[in-house]
Amino acid sequence: MNRTTAMILTIVSILLCGCPGLAACAMSAYAMTIDQQTLIQGMQANGFDFTNVANTPAYLWAAKIIWVIIALVLIAIPIIVGLVTLRRSKKAAV
């Protein structure tokens, strides 16, 4: 793979995965800092109904942790793409 294609793939992966990953990381960090009651009230104001959820605080913590995992995966994708596409391949000795 030539260097131009590798750079284009890296930049595209940063734009499509890295930036949303950072946004998800910021969102999950904000969600971790606010208390449960404020989060529940905000979600209910936006139409989310908690009547069918058996254990709301456990559900909210699970959702926060899932967002952190998604953010870390999205941030890791451009790093992996950059390492794979931009590495120097060893030339076979003649």
N, C-alpha and C positions, 0 to 999 in steps of 0.2 A: 504494500500500500504506500503510495507516495505521501509526502509530507503535507501537501495541500489538502488532500482528502482527509487525512488524519486531523488536521487543524479544524476543518469544517465540521467533522463529526464531533469533535470535542466541544466546539462552540455551541453547536445545536443541542448537545446533551446538557450543557450548562444552562442554556436558556429554557429548555423544556423540562429538565429535572432538578437542576441545582437551585434555580430561583424559586420554584414552587416549594422545594424542600426547605429553604430558608424561611419562607412565609409560613409553612406548616410548623416549623420549629418555633417561630415567634408566637404563633397562635397558641401552641401547646404550652409555651412558657408563660404566656399571659393567663391561660386557663388554670395553670397550676398555682398562680399567685392569688386568685380571687377565691372567696369562700364559697361553699357549696350552695348556700341559700341564695346568694346573689346570682349565681349561675343558673339555678333552677328558675328563679323569677324572670331572668332575662330570656331563657328558653321558652317559658310559658307565655311570655309576652309575644314571642314570635310564632306561636301556634303549636309548640311541642307539648304533647299531653303526657303527663307522668302517671296517669291512673292505672295503666297496665304494667308498669314497671314495679317488680316486687321489692327490689332493694336499690333505691335511687342513688345513694352516695357510692355504693360499690359499682354501680353502672357508670357513673360519671368518672370515677377514677380509672376504670377499665378503658373508657373512651379516651381519656387524657393520655394514658400509657400507649394506646394504639396509635394516637396521633404522633407521639414522640418516635415510635418505631417507624412509622411511615416517613416522617421527616428525615430520620437517619438513613433510611434506604434511599430516598430520593437524593440526598446529599452525596451518598457513596457512589451512585451510578456515574456521574461525570468524572469522578476520581478514577474509577476503574476503566472507563472508556479512554481517558487520557493516558493512563499507564499502558493499556494494551495497544492503542493505536500509535502512540508517539515513541514507543521503545525502539531502540536500535537493534536490528536483527544482526546476528553474528554471521559473517560471511564464511562460507566453507573454504577451508584451506586447500589450495591446489597443489 
